[in-house]
Structure formats: C-alpha cells, structure tokens
Amino acid sequence: MTEARIGWACGQVCFDDGNDVGGGAYNIYVYTQDVPETVKLLVRLEQTRRLPRGLRIGIRRTDRTYTPAYPSTLKAFDISYGQKPGQRAAQSH
C-alpha cells in the first residue's frame, strides 16, 4: 500500500522503481528530475499520515553513497538501518 500511495502521489514528478525488504528496513526507490519537490511530496505524505511514521529520505549520489535529506536531524542515511553491526544489505541499483 505504501508503494502504491507514493506512485499515485508522484504523478509526473517522480516514479517508484521497486523496493527491498529485509533486516528490519523497507526501502522504496524513487527516481526524479526534481529532487526538492519530490522530498517535499514524500514529507507531506508522512505528515498527513498517508505514509507510516519514521520516514527517512536519502538522496543517492553517483558514487552509491547517500546524502541525508529527511528528517532534518538525520546525520547519515543508510539503506540497512535494521542490520546488525557489520552486516550490509545488498543493493540492486
């Protein structure tokens, strides 16, 4: 349901391109040409309770690292939040 809501809300601004589940994290990959607008859209969905609480947004860079985008207190973003120390979730992108 979460992925469907994001897909519906994105309209022409962005599109979701799959997900991965595991290690306590549910990651949805969203592609966009307008990063600031897409971040605003996703935050609005969480704030209006159309997405589960606890949303974290990271912007993937070309070197496969992530820049934290939301919440403002997020110091680092990692797709494997639920992993035990030393474990890493596999990336397919």
Secondary structure, DSSP 8 states (H G I E B T S, - for coil): -HHHHHHHHHTTTEEEEEEEEETTEEEEEEEES-HHHHHHHHHHHHHTTSS-S---EEEE-TTS-EEEEESTT-----TTTTS-TT-------
